[in-house]
Amino acid sequence: MTGKRGRVLKRIVSISLGSSKRNHAVEFEIAGMQYSVERIGTDGDLRKMVGMISELDGKVDAFGLGGMDLYVYAGNRRYTLREAKNVVRAAQQTPIVDGSGLKNTLERSVIRYLKKNTDILANRPRVLMMSGVDRFGMAGALVEADCALTCGDLIFVIGIPLPLRSLKALEIAARVLAPIVCQLPFSMLYPTGKKQEENKPKYPKLFADADIVAGDFHFIRRYMPKDMKGKIIITNTTTADDVNLLREIGVKTLITTTPELRGRSFGTNVMEALLVAVSGKKQELSPQEYSDLLIELEFKPRIATLN
């Protein structure tokens, strides 16, 4: 594939279980190489998702697995989601990553960056983490930064009205429930397709008590209350429409852990796939390799004051 100037493009494609309304494509240059990054949503259609991965396998440089996790983490344990494992089998030649490698490297470093360079994490803020097993690296870094952490895994993922107030509680809950939950259809655990466009506020007191709401944006958007005045959000993928919505409901500051590329931040799965393509390797990288590349490319979080 060649770009506008005739230079060879490395192509990264995120095939997502999410809404096609969030599709986006950009071209840019890193270290003298042209890259094409594209996000394609399948509106919750798993069969379509598998078909597109099969069709593009071997024709692109790296896949991002969007709108679903292959792995979730708690402590030193990694749990594999059955349905996602079946999806990634469609990629026989092209490496495919779900973003979990960056969640445990980039997102940890973002929290440390905020602690060192801003006052956002000063005075032990109360943080509502939508799902700690989805972003255990971020959750751990927030605890290291002396934040008062509440994880909503049982509430927002499973529907059990029990907030988890420590990483230890999260690990115990994961050890008991994850082997069972990982066998369930992903649509039962996470908003997919049109559900990503719907807002159904849930447990508004948890949001009201928090200074910071952190985690996956689709979880936040689906369950946040109509009034988020003065709140700080730390998340991943946001579009221009998402930013406008957050401004309208009073969010004070938006922090995205992935950098902005031509008007939006992409998901961690996209950025992890980009790093795999930059490395030239045909497989998921080690945590150290991700960290080294992030330093080399000078990735920094986007911090936007909305109100």
NORKA-V567496 format. One record per backbone hydrogen bond with DSSP energy under -0.5 kcal/mol. NH is the residue of the N-H (numbers start at 1). CO is the residue of the C=O. Records with the same first field share a line. If there is no record, write none. Layout:
NH->CO  CO
This chain:
3->7
6->3
9->1
10->34
11->9
12->10  36
13->62
14->38
15->13  64
16->14  40
17->66
19->193
22->19
23->20
24->39
26->37
28->35
30->33
33->30
34->8
35->28
36->10
37->26
38->12
39->24
40->14
42->16
43->18
44->17
45->42
46->44
49->45
50->46
51->47
52->48
53->49
54->50
55->51
56->52
57->53
59->56
60->56
61->11
62->11
63->95
64->13
65->97
66->15  64
72->79
73->133
74->77
77->74
79->72
81->70
82->80  182
85->81
86->82
87->83
88->84
89->85
90->87
91->88
92->90
97->63
102->99
103->99
104->100
105->102
106->102
107->102
109->105
110->106
111->107
112->108
113->109
114->110
115->111
116->112
117->113
118->114
122->119
124->121
127->125  148
128->212
129->127  150
130->128  214
135->131
136->133
139->135
140->136
141->137
142->138
143->139
144->140
145->141
146->143
147->142
148->125
149->147
150->127
151->164
152->129
156->152
157->152  153
158->153
159->154
160->154
161->159
162->160
164->151
165->163
170->166
171->167
172->168
173->169
174->170
175->171
176->172
177->173
178->174
180->177
181->177
182->178
183->180
184->181
188->185
189->186
190->186
193->17
195->192
196->193
197->194
198->195
200->198  222
202->223
206->203
207->203
208->204
209->205
210->206  207
211->126
212->126
213->232
214->128
215->234
220->216
221->217
222->218
223->219
224->220
228->226  249
230->250
231->228
232->211
233->253
234->213
235->233  255
238->265
243->239
244->240
245->241
246->242
247->243
248->244
249->245
250->247
251->246
252->231
253->231
254->304
255->233
256->302
257->235
261->264
264->261
265->238
266->259
271->267
272->268
273->269
274->270
275->271
276->272
277->273
278->274
279->275
280->276
281->276
290->286
291->287
292->288
293->289
294->290
295->291
296->292
297->293
298->294  295
299->294
302->256
303->301
304->254  302
306->252  304
307->252
